[in-house]
Each structure stands twice: as C-alpha cells, then as structure tokens.
Amino acid sequence: MTSNDQSIHPGPPVEVCVAANDLEAQIVKSFLESNGIPVMLQGDAASKVYGFTIGGMAEVRVFVPEPLAAQAIELLESGGEEEEEAEPA
C-alpha cells in the first residue's frame, strides 16, 4: 500500500465558516474544492431528517485541514473576486 503525501494533512481540521444551511455549505465546499482545498462538513442530522433550512439546527460547519485554513479563509473572504475580474465585461 502506498501513501499519497498530498492527501495527508497534519493537524486537526479547522472550522473556516458556518453555512446557514446544507445548500450554502455545498456551495462553499464546491468552491474550496475547486481551488484544491479538501473540505469536511458537519451539521446536525436532525436538519436532514426534518428538512430544516433556516435557524441554528440548519447550520453546517465547514472544516479544512489546518495547513490550508488560512488559504481557505482568504478565498472565502475574496468571494472569488479574482475570477470575476478576469472575465471580460
């Protein structure tokens, strides 16, 4: 069995944001993963069972590997502005 050093990140996962609901969390996850950052989502199971879409029970926490947390936060704060600026108007 061989290990891929790129897929193993030392340290505990770090919470980089709290999404309002599962849909928002999936969008954040897709955005970060498209920028090469692996993501783990953690939400309340009751929200999926009962279909909560607003409120504290619907919140989903977004975690990334510790070494990539600063990069993930920077990407989330920029909101993909670099990509939007690159497109011609």
Backbone bond lengths (Angstrom), bond angles and torsions (degrees), N, CA, C in turn:
res aa  C-N    CA-C-N  psi(-1)  N-CA   C-N-CA  omega(-1)  CA-C   N-CA-C  phi
1 M - - - 1.443 - - 1.520 108.63 -
2 T 1.308 117.51 129.23 1.453 121.37 178.05 1.516 109.47 -105.48
3 S 1.327 115.52 150.32 1.453 118.57 177.88 1.516 109.39 -109.73
4 N 1.296 114.96 145.83 1.453 121.49 178.52 1.522 107.23 -101.65
5 D 1.336 117.77 108.42 1.462 121.90 -176.43 1.515 112.55 -60.05
6 Q 1.331 118.19 -26.55 1.450 120.79 -178.95 1.530 111.85 -71.31
7 S 1.320 118.74 -24.95 1.453 120.63 -177.94 1.527 112.26 -92.20
8 I 1.323 118.31 -5.10 1.459 122.07 -179.73 1.520 108.24 -106.90
9 H 1.331 116.15 119.31 1.461 121.02 -178.75 1.521 108.74 -118.36
10 P 1.343 117.49 122.78 1.464 120.12 -179.13 1.529 111.38 -70.75
11 G 1.294 115.01 157.18 1.459 120.40 176.18 1.518 112.22 89.86
12 P 1.312 114.54 164.40 1.469 119.81 -179.38 1.529 111.09 -75.53
13 P 1.331 117.50 156.97 1.464 119.15 175.34 1.529 109.52 -65.52
14 V 1.322 115.94 149.53 1.462 121.98 -178.51 1.523 108.62 -117.99
15 E 1.332 116.38 132.78 1.458 121.03 177.18 1.526 109.03 -74.36
16 V 1.337 116.56 123.82 1.461 120.02 -179.18 1.521 112.70 -107.23
17 C 1.322 117.45 -19.24 1.464 120.17 174.26 1.520 110.15 -167.38
18 V 1.326 114.00 165.82 1.460 121.03 174.71 1.518 106.49 -120.69
19 A 1.332 115.79 116.60 1.460 121.16 179.80 1.527 109.19 -84.31
20 A 1.308 116.20 148.39 1.464 121.62 -177.74 1.525 112.06 -66.04
21 N 1.344 116.73 -30.72 1.464 120.59 -179.25 1.524 109.46 -159.24
22 D 1.323 116.31 179.79 1.464 120.57 -175.68 1.523 112.17 -64.72
23 L 1.319 117.73 -37.25 1.461 120.40 179.82 1.524 110.65 -61.92
24 E 1.321 116.54 -47.19 1.466 120.19 178.39 1.529 110.73 -62.57
25 A 1.328 116.82 -39.46 1.463 121.34 179.27 1.523 110.93 -63.03
26 Q 1.319 117.42 -39.34 1.467 120.99 179.24 1.527 110.88 -66.48
27 I 1.334 117.19 -35.31 1.465 121.07 178.00 1.525 109.68 -67.13
28 V 1.338 116.62 -45.05 1.466 121.12 178.31 1.524 109.86 -62.12
29 K 1.325 116.34 -43.83 1.465 120.99 180.00 1.527 110.67 -60.49
30 S 1.308 116.51 -46.31 1.465 120.67 179.85 1.524 111.10 -61.75
31 F 1.337 117.08 -42.51 1.460 121.95 179.76 1.525 111.13 -61.77
32 L 1.333 116.36 -47.62 1.466 119.87 -178.73 1.525 111.22 -67.45
33 E 1.327 117.28 -42.96 1.459 120.07 -179.88 1.524 111.52 -65.35
34 S 1.337 117.81 -32.38 1.467 119.76 177.47 1.530 111.01 -69.25
35 N 1.339 116.21 -16.39 1.463 121.64 175.96 1.529 111.56 -102.34
36 G 1.333 116.69 16.08 1.457 121.99 173.76 1.517 116.01 81.42
37 I 1.327 117.62 19.10 1.460 120.84 -179.12 1.532 108.99 -111.12
38 P 1.338 118.05 117.70 1.458 120.01 177.82 1.526 110.41 -69.32
39 V 1.326 116.26 146.21 1.461 121.98 -174.20 1.515 110.97 -130.61
40 M 1.337 114.83 144.57 1.461 121.41 172.06 1.525 106.95 -124.84
41 L 1.330 116.83 132.47 1.459 121.51 179.17 1.518 109.62 -106.59
42 Q 1.341 115.19 144.08 1.461 120.07 177.96 1.522 108.17 -137.06
43 G 1.312 115.75 119.06 1.452 120.93 179.07 1.512 110.12 -138.45
44 D 1.306 115.37 172.40 1.459 121.80 179.15 1.525 109.15 -77.04
45 A 1.303 117.56 128.25 1.466 121.26 -179.05 1.525 111.44 -61.10
46 A 1.320 117.48 -30.08 1.462 120.80 -179.51 1.522 111.52 -61.76
47 S 1.331 117.01 -30.96 1.469 119.48 -179.71 1.519 110.94 -63.95
48 K 1.323 116.62 -35.52 1.464 119.85 178.42 1.529 111.05 -75.39
49 V 1.319 116.27 -39.21 1.460 120.55 -178.37 1.527 110.48 -66.34
50 Y 1.321 116.51 -45.24 1.460 120.88 -175.31 1.524 113.37 -98.13
51 G 1.313 117.56 -5.05 1.448 121.16 175.91 1.517 114.99 73.61
52 F 1.337 117.03 30.34 1.463 119.37 177.53 1.518 109.69 -62.66
53 T 1.329 116.49 136.23 1.455 120.59 177.96 1.521 112.72 -122.98
54 I 1.337 116.89 -8.64 1.462 120.98 176.60 1.520 109.22 -138.70
55 G 1.320 115.83 159.56 1.459 120.83 177.40 1.517 112.11 92.12
56 G 1.318 114.66 174.10 1.454 121.98 -176.17 1.520 114.38 -59.30
57 M 1.311 117.46 -33.83 1.468 119.56 -179.17 1.521 112.01 -70.78
58 A 1.326 117.81 -19.83 1.464 120.91 -178.95 1.526 112.38 -89.61
59 E 1.332 117.99 -12.36 1.459 121.28 -177.21 1.524 112.44 -61.12
60 V 1.323 115.05 143.90 1.458 122.00 177.60 1.524 107.74 -127.97
61 R 1.316 116.34 127.88 1.462 121.56 -179.81 1.524 108.86 -90.06
62 V 1.335 115.57 137.35 1.465 122.36 -177.42 1.526 108.20 -109.08
63 F 1.332 116.02 121.27 1.460 122.43 -179.05 1.520 110.32 -117.00
64 V 1.340 115.52 146.78 1.466 122.30 174.94 1.523 107.79 -134.25
65 P 1.343 118.52 162.73 1.464 120.44 176.22 1.535 110.55 -60.47
66 E 1.311 115.88 142.36 1.467 122.17 -176.32 1.531 114.09 -50.09
67 P 1.350 119.78 -45.01 1.468 118.87 -178.27 1.532 113.81 -64.87
68 L 1.332 117.42 -18.88 1.463 121.04 -177.12 1.522 112.96 -105.22
69 A 1.336 117.52 3.25 1.463 121.18 -175.43 1.526 112.44 -61.88
70 A 1.315 117.86 -45.88 1.475 120.76 -178.71 1.521 110.58 -61.78
71 Q 1.318 117.11 -42.09 1.462 121.38 179.23 1.528 110.17 -64.57
72 A 1.333 117.07 -42.14 1.463 120.97 179.90 1.520 111.09 -63.70
73 I 1.326 117.01 -43.76 1.465 120.76 179.41 1.518 110.42 -63.01
74 E 1.331 116.55 -42.38 1.467 120.59 178.71 1.526 110.92 -61.25
75 L 1.330 117.04 -43.14 1.464 120.63 178.14 1.523 111.33 -63.27
76 L 1.326 116.85 -43.16 1.458 120.19 -179.43 1.525 111.50 -66.26
77 E 1.316 116.79 -38.38 1.464 120.02 179.23 1.525 111.31 -68.77
78 S 1.339 117.05 -34.50 1.463 120.13 179.20 1.526 110.36 -75.26
79 G 1.327 115.97 -24.48 1.459 120.33 178.93 1.515 113.87 63.36
80 G 1.321 117.22 25.11 1.460 121.21 179.53 1.519 112.55 75.97
81 E 1.337 117.91 22.33 1.468 121.78 -178.07 1.521 112.16 -59.72
82 E 1.334 118.08 -33.19 1.460 120.51 -179.95 1.526 110.09 -61.06
83 E 1.322 116.75 -42.44 1.449 120.81 -179.11 1.517 111.03 -66.62
84 E 1.325 118.05 -40.45 1.456 122.07 -179.62 1.523 111.26 -66.07
85 E 1.325 117.42 -38.15 1.459 121.43 -179.07 1.523 110.89 -68.70
86 A 1.329 117.61 -27.08 1.459 121.53 -177.35 1.527 111.63 -73.75
87 E 1.337 117.78 -22.35 1.456 121.18 -178.50 1.524 110.08 -78.33
88 P 1.343 117.62 135.87 1.471 119.93 177.33 1.524 110.71 -69.38
89 A 1.330 116.01 146.61 1.469 120.34 -177.42 1.499 111.92 -85.52
